Amino acid sequence: MAWRIDRQAGKIALSMRFPQETIRFTGAHEIGHWLLHPKEVMHRDRPVKGLVVEASSRPAQEKEADYFAACFLMPRRLVTKALESTFSVRSPFIFDDTASFHLRPDDLESLLRPDDGAWDRAVSLASAESYSGRHFHSLAKQFRVSVSTMAIRLKELELIRE
């Protein structure tokens, strides 16, 4: 068993065999099920590594629990504040020549004309540990979530401008 909700026992059980980011997101996801789906008496789940890019095939209840977890672990106000203070910018973050240079001085073209558009930019912003000569913990590390989960949240909150 990886994760389980048992309403009759009043418990949410989590396996500790997974990376910290997975445990945190899945725990928040299961709390989402507990609060949003009260008629669900027993629920078992596999580990949730974070928000999923291809979420369209997931059942509605799973998407709702994912969204709850994202809002719970990465509230809009705190993510906006962290982005602005970490990068010393006003949101949304604008990817221009200067920003791209500070994020990837050896390969700024990959951000100016990314293959995967906003996704590459969101990943670089979520995982950046230095900018404009300053070093810091990445946004993903600040919120203790995976880089992909933070990148999706940045896009979802429209904190990145093309």
Buried (B, 14 or more C-beta within 10 A) or exposed (E): EBBBBEBEEEEBEBEEEBEEBBBBBBBBBBBBBBEEBEEEEEBEBEBBBBBBEEEEEBEEBBBBBBBBBBBBBBBEEEBBEBBBEBBEBEBBBEBEEEBBBBBBEEEBEBBBEBEEEBBBBBBBBBBBEEBEEEEBEBBBBBBBBBBBBBBBBBBBBEBBEE
